[in-house]
Amino acid sequence: MPGKHQHFQEPEVGCCGKYFLFGFNIVFWVLGALFLAIGLWAWGEKGVLSNISALTDLGGLDPVWLFIVVGGVMSVLGFAGCIGALRENTFLLKFFSVFLGLIFFLELATGILAFVFKDWIRDQLNFFINNNVKAYRDDIDLQNLIDFAQEYWSCCGARGPNDWNLNIYFNCTDLNPSRERCGVPFSCCVRDPAEDVLNTQCGYDVRLRLELEQQGSIHTKGCVGQFEKWLQENLIIVAGVFVGIALLQIFGICLAQNLDQT
């Protein structure tokens, strides 16, 4: 009787795990496919799909890459986990657990390296932001991303407003014919709560003023410092999100390994 009872329980647990893993991954598969479709649609609107060389024309980050990469990874993982669980395919289950484990260890390694080499990470972040400042007018998606970041963190440039000298439209050289010369984007401006209509020209000529005069009209702190400050203030929430993601990954790996062995 004990042997029969044990034989009855094992398939029940395996069945529950099988359909839980299937349902868990089909959500990721659908979301991944949606992100991938949005990314490809955005590239189609930009003409990238008809002109592949356009991928290398942008000096900064094309935010569409985030949708393509995240959507691609989610689609592959979702497909492997979903079909592997439904068909009890050993190869797909192993692929799912190994791929997910690799992502987990890459995230862990990145977190440790970011903590150990904080100064190097800060320098790389400065370099990254300044590269995107240079390409600000080259891509509308990048422009919207920078504007969102500067408005959200109440900052301007990587280290400060003068970083906008790196952009050909905002630099202060005498040969610059742009009306935005010696200015900053509107997202650097200190918004008036009573202002109903957004003044997109509020940053014009602002860097011709003295630094003390700038403080009332634009944000004078750099985005790197403001981002670090935001991380410190929201450390518990950020850590909680990463721990939650890590636990989901570990749970998925254990579930796939358990199904692979049944």
Buried (B, 14 or more C-beta within 10 A) or exposed (E): EEEEEEEEEEEEEBEEBBEBBBEBBBEBBBBBBBBBEBBBEBBEEBEBEEEEEBEEEBBBBBBBBBBBEBBBBBBBBBBBBBBBBBEBBEEBBBBBBEBBBEBBEEBEEEEEEEEEEEEEBBEEBBEBBBBBBBBBBBBEBBBEBBBEBBBEBBBBBBBBBBBBBBBBBBBBEEEBEEEBBBBBBBBBBEBEEEEEEEEEEBBBBBBEBEEEEBEEBBBBBBBBBBBBBBEEEEEEEEEEEEEEEBEEBEEBBEBBBBBBEE
